[in-house]
Amino acid sequence: RARHSGPPDGGWGWMIVAGCFLVTICTRAVTRCISIFFVEFQAYFGQDYARTAWIHSIVDCATMLCAPLGSLISNHVSCQAGIMLGGLLASTGLILSSFATSLEHLYLSLGVLTGLGFALCYSPAIAMVGKYFNERKALAYGIAMSGSGIGTFILAPVVQLLIEQFSWRGALLILGGFVLNLCVCGALMRPIALKEDHKTAPEFLEQDYVPKAKKQDLKRMSICSPVIKVWSRECLCYCSWKEYDFLLMPGFMVLAVSVLFMAYGCSPLFVYLVPYALSVGVSHHQAAFLMSILGVIDIIGNITFGWLTDRRCLKKHRHFCYLFAVGMDGLCCLLLPVLQNFPLLVPFSFTFGYFDGAYVTLIPVMTADVVGTSSLSSALGIVYFLHAIPYLVSPPVAGWLVDTTGSYTASFLLCGFSMICSSTLLCFARLAKKIKRTHLQSLTNDMSTKQHIWTNGAIAYSVTAELDQKDIEFLAVDTNSYSNR
């Protein structure tokens, strides 16, 4: 385990970025490409939109719902072991899915098992990038997260070709072998020990309930070391609380609520873009090409937004860059129902893909800004966990609206308003915080200024108020009596 006083911002960190890049290809890009199987599953099993959409929902939900489990294994066992185990589970799920005889079979194999495997890989790999980078964090995340776009760009036409050549069963079998590359990615994730990761140890050793003999052993190893023996329930509770004390931070609470709205809005589009394109007369290859365009522009959004928000002029305004990107994606969803041919859907894929890549890059950066690097792995686990319920319910709800209304309009409008609501909530919270800070600063300036509030020639009162002292000194001098003395 390498030891550093701070993030190295390079070196082996670029291998970590490469590993995370491959993880996002094998997890998020493969999940997006499941939407290409949507029409095949619907035709083969003879089911409606809502029941078929549960497959994609369960994959996304399991990936995000089990994200804290991935963080837990990464923190207490090993990031490498967690990602390798996740790769084996995800591959097994895809291979078993190729033998499916019902939608329920796919719910369990492709949904639960593959989603669980992705969960063990995704959040630990992203957290590792944050541990290796500080000054160039947004750029590193932009490169790492661009794997989702590049993977979608490459895999979307490849999966369509595999379905045509080998049927959906053969395509799932080949994807199962491809996802085994997650085990290789896990081997690249060399742990790093930062100075701030051990900052809670001195505080803990001062507690009265820790025996002196055990304090000497604890001083030789981290409290959260994977091989430590926990001697008391108090020790475990203290360690667990220190990992998740960020949950009570107001900034994290607001971010968590906004993530719920954002996750609800972004998921259905990746499920229904291809079926919607087919419904307005676009060919199968053109529909798959729309997903490819979305994926490659996603890459540009990842890298350019990562690079731009690392610049000095925008580094302090990452929050508003994130709000703008989420709001623009919401606006794109609102306009989608009026785009009913391939030439109009192409610019939609460009715009939505770019801003999707932008805000996806900034999610871990914003989380790190709120909770700090030492709690980043646990915080990302919670953030991605909050994606779970919206990811689970939004595609089936959208499918139910399609079945009920006979069009995609209501589904896309609901997605757009949800994402705009997420952006608006964070905007109001940011403005309220700024107003409060300005008000407190004005009070601070008033209190810290020495004021002579009253003089009349015979008596003078000097009032001094300082922020760092509680007492106020009053000095009253009768000039006439003083001169007599």
GUBAFI-897384 format. One record per residue (C-alpha): residue in three letters; x, y, z. Coordinates in steps of 0.25 Angstrom, whole numbers, plus 2048, in hexadecimal, padded with zeros to 3 digits. Layout:
// GUBAFI-897384
AlaXYZ ...
***
This chain:
// GUBAFI-897384
Arg800800800 Ala80680D7FB Arg807818806 His805827802 Ser80383480A Gly7F98387FF Pro7F48337F2 Pro7FF8327E8 Asp7F88387DC Gly7FF82E7D2 Gly8088227D2 Trp8008157D4 Gly7F481E7D5 Trp7F381E7C6 Met7F280F7C7 Ile7E78107D1 Val7E08197C7 Ala7E280F7BC Gly7DC8047C5 Cys7D080D7C8 Phe7CE8107B9 Leu7CD8017B6 Val7C47FF7C2 Thr7BA8097BD Ile7BA8037AF Cys7B77F57B5 Thr7AD7FA7BE Arg7A58077BA Ala7A78057AB Val7A37F67AB Thr7967FB7B4 Arg7938057A9 Cys7947FB79E Ile78A7F27A5 Ser77F7FC79F Ile7837F6791 Phe77E7E9796 Phe7717EF79A Val7697ED78D Glu76F7DF78C Phe76B7DB79A Gln75D7E1798 Ala75B7D978B Tyr7607CC790 Phe7597CC79D Gly74C7D3798 Gln74C7DD7A4 Asp7487EC7A4 Tyr7517F87A6 Ala74F7F97B5 Arg7537EA7B8 Thr75F7EA7AF Ala7647F77B4 Trp7667F07C2 Ile7727E97BD His77A7F67BA Ser7747FC7C7 Ile7797F07D0 Val7877F17CA Asp7888007CD Cys7817FF7DB Ala78A7F37DF Thr7977FA7DB Met7938077E3 Leu78C8007EE Cys7987F77F1 Ala7A28037EF Pro7A48047FF Leu7A87F57FF Gly7B37F87F5 Ser7B88037FD Leu7B87FA80A Ile7C07EF803 Ser7CA7F97FD Asn7CC80080B His7CD7F4813 Val7D27E980A Ser7D87EE7FD Cys7D47F67F1 Gln7DB7EC7E8 Ala7D47E07EE Gly7C77E77EE Ile7C87EB7DF Met7CD7DD7DB Leu7C17D67E3 Gly7B77E07DC Gly7BD7DC7CE Leu7BB7CE7D1 Leu7AC7D07D5 Ala7A97D97CA Ser7AE7D07BF Thr7A77C47C6 Gly79A7CC7C5 Leu79B7CF7B6 Ile79F7C17B3 Leu7937BB7BB Ser78A7C57B4 Ser78D7BF7A6 Phe7867B37AB Ala7797BA7AF Thr76C7B47AD Ser7637C07B3 Leu7647CE7B7 Glu7657CA7C6 His7717C27C3 Leu7777CF7BD Tyr7737D77C9 Leu77B7CE7D2 Ser7877CB7C9 Leu7897D87C0 Gly7827E17CB Val7877DD7D9 Leu7937D57D7 Thr79A7DD7CC Gly7957EA7D3 Leu79C7E57E0 Gly7A97E27D9 Phe7A97F07D2 Ala7A67F67E0 Leu7B37F07E6 Cys7BB7F67DB Tyr7B58047D8 Ser7B680D7E5 Pro7C38077EA Ala7CA80A7DC Ile7C58187DC Ala7C981A7EA Met7D78167E7 Val7D98217DD Gly7D582B7E7 Lys7E08267F1 Tyr7EB8277E6 Phe7E78357E1 Asn7E58437E7 Glu7E984E7DE Arg7E58477D1 Lys7DA83F7D7 Ala7CF8447CE Leu7D88417C1 Ala7DB8337C7 Tyr7CC8307C9 Gly7C98357BC Ile7D282B7B5 Ala7CE8207BE Met7BF8227BD Ser7C08247AD Gly7C18157AD Ser7B28157AE Gly7B181D7A1 Ile7BC816799 Gly7B680979D Thr7A880D799 Phe7AD81278C Ile7B5805789 Leu7AC7FB78F Ala79E80078A Pro7A17FC77B Val7A97F077F Val79D7EA788 Gln7937ED77D Leu79C7E5773 Leu79E7DA77D Ile78F7D977F Glu78D7D8770 Gln7987CD76E Phe7967C577B Ser7897C9780 Trp7877D078E Arg78C7C3795 Gly7997C378E Ala79B7D2790 Leu7997D179F Leu7A37C57A0 Ile7AD7CD799 Leu7AB7D97A2 Gly7AD7D07AE Gly7BB7CC7A9 Phe7BE7DB7A6 Val7BA7DF7B4 Leu7C47D67BA Asn7CE7E17B7 Leu7C97E77C4 Cys7D37DD7CB Val7DE7E37C4 Cys7DA7F17C8 Gly7D97ED7D6 Ala7E87E97D6 Leu7EC7F77D2 Met7E67FD7DF Arg7F27FE7E7 Pro7EE8047F5 Ile7F38117FA Ala7F4816809 Leu7F282580A Lys7F682D817 Glu7E7831819 Asp7E2823818 His7E8821826 Lys7E482E82C Thr7D9827835 Ala7E381E83C Pro7E9828846 Glu7DB82D84A Phe7D781E84C Leu7E381B855 Glu7DF82685E Gln7D281F862 Asp7D1819870 Tyr7CA80C86C Val7D7807864 Pro7E080086E Lys7EF80486E Ala7F47F7869 Lys7EB7F785D Lys7EF80685A Gln7FD801857 Asp7F87F784D Leu7EE801847 Lys7F980B845 Arg80180283C Met7F6800832 Ser7EA80882C Ile7DD806834 Cys7D6802827 Ser7E17F9822 Pro7DC7EC81B Val7E37E3825 Ile7E07EA832 Lys7D97E283D Val7CE7EB843 Trp7CE7E9852 Ser7C27F0856 Arg7B47F5851 Glu7B8803854 Cys7C480384B Leu7BC7FE83F Cys7B1808842 Tyr7BB813842 Cys7C280F835 Ser7B480D82E Trp7B081B833 Lys7BD82282E Glu7BA81B820 Tyr7AC82181F Asp7AC82D827 Phe7AA83581A Leu79C831819 Leu79883C823 Met79F84781B Pro794851815 Gly79C852808 Phe79C843806 Met78D842809 Val78984C7FE Leu7928447F5 Ala78B8377F8 Val77D83C7F6 Ser7818437E8 Val7888357E4 Leu77A82F7E6 Phe7738387DC Met77F8377D2 Ala7808287D2 Tyr7718277CF Gly7728307C3 Cys77E82A7BD Ser77C81B7BD Pro76F8197B4 Leu7768207A8 Phe7808167A6 Val77680B7A7 Tyr76C81179D Leu774819793 Val77680D78A Pro76780978B Tyr762817789 Ala76B81977D Leu76680C777 Ser75781177A Val75981D771 Gly75F816765 Val76E815768 Ser775808763 His77B7FF76D His789803769 Gln78681276A Ala780810778 Ala78D80977C Phe795814776 Leu78D81E77F Met79281778B Ser7A0817785 Ile7A0826783 Leu79B828791 Gly7A681F796 Val7B282678E Ile7AD834792 Asp7AC8307A0 Ile7BB82E79F Ile7BD83C79B Gly7B48417A6 Asn7BC8397B0 Ile7CA83E7AC Thr7C784C7A8 Phe7BE84F7B5 Gly7C98487BD Trp7D48517B7 Leu7CC85E7B8 Thr7C885C7C6 Asp7D685A7CA Arg7DA8687C5 Arg7DC8737CF Cys7D087B7C9 Leu7C68707CB Lys7CB8687D6 Lys7C38707E0 His7B786F7D8 Arg7B68607D6 His7A98607DD Phe7A28697D3 Cys7A88617C7 Tyr7A28547CD Leu79485B7CE Phe7958617C0 Ala7988537BA Val78D84C7C2 Gly7838577BE Met7878567AF Asp7858477AF Gly77784A7B5 Leu7748547AA Cys77884A79F Cys76E83F7A5 Leu76384A7A4 Leu76684C796 Leu76783D792 Pro75883A78F Val758844783 Leu76583E77D Gln75F833774 Asn769830769 Phe77882C768 Pro77D83A764 Leu777840770 Leu77B83577A Val78A836776 Pro78B84477C Phe78383F789 Ser78D83478B Phe79983E789 Thr793848794 Phe78E83E79E Gly79B83579D Tyr7A484179F Phe79D8467AC Asp79B8387B1 Gly7AA8367B0 Ala7AC8447B7 Tyr7A48417C3 Val7A88337C5 Thr7B68377C6 Leu7B38427D0 Ile7AB8397DA Pro7B78337E1 Val7BE8407E0 Met7B38477E7 Thr7B283C7F1 Ala7C083D7F5 Asp7BF84C7F6 Val7B384A800 Val7B983E809 Gly7C883E806 Thr7D1834801 Ser7D282B80D Ser7C382880D Leu7C28287FD Ser7C08197FC Ser7B5818806 Ala7AE825801 Leu7AE8207F3 Gly7A88137F7 Ile79D81B7FD Val79B8247F1 Tyr79A8187E8 Phe7918117F1 Leu78881D7F0 His78781A7E1 Ala78180C7E4 Ile77280F7E6 Pro7718197DB Tyr7788107D2 Leu76F8047D6 Val76180C7D4 Ser7648167C9 Pro76580C7BD Pro7588047C1 Val7518117C4 Ala7558167B7 Gly7518097B0 Trp74380A7B7 Leu7418187B2 Val7448137A4 Asp73B8077A5 Thr7308107AB Thr73181C7A2 Gly736816795 Ser741820794 Tyr74F82379A Thr74B83279D Ala7478317AB Ser7538287AF Phe75D8327A9 Leu75683E7AF Leu7578387BD Cys7668357BB Gly7698437B7 Phe7618497C2 Ser7688407CC Met7768447C8 Ile7728537C7 Cys76D8517D6 Ser77A84B7DA Ser7828577D4 Thr7788617DA Leu77985B7E8 Leu78885C7E8 Cys78886A7E3 Phe77F86F7EE Ala7878687F8 Arg79486F7F3 Leu78D87C7F3 Ala78887B801 Lys796877806 Lys79C8837FF Ile79288D805 Lys794887813 Arg7A3888811 Thr7A289680D His79989A818 Leu7A2893822 Gln7AE89A81C Ser7A78A881D Leu7A48A582C Thr7B38A182E Asn7B88AE828 Asp7AF8B6831 Met7B38AF83E Ser7C28AF83B Thr7C38BE839 Lys7C68C6844 Gln7BB8D1847 His7BB8DD84F Ile7AD8DE851 Trp7AB8EB85A Thr7B48F685F Asn7B0903866 Gly7BD90A86B Ala7BC905879 Ile7BA8F6878 Ala7BE8ED86D Tyr7BA8DF86B Ser7C28D6862 Val7BC8C985E Thr7C48BE857 Ala7BE8B1852 Glu7C78A684D Leu7C2899847 Asp7CC89184E Gln7C989685C Lys7BC896863 Asp7BE8A286D Ile7BB8B0869 Glu7C48BB870 Phe7BE8C8875 Leu7C78D3879 Ala7C18DF87F Val7CA8EB884 Asp7C68F888A Thr7D0902884 Asn7CE90C88F Ser7D090389B Tyr7DC8FC894 Ser7E3909892 Asn7E190D8A1 Arg7E88FF8A5 
***
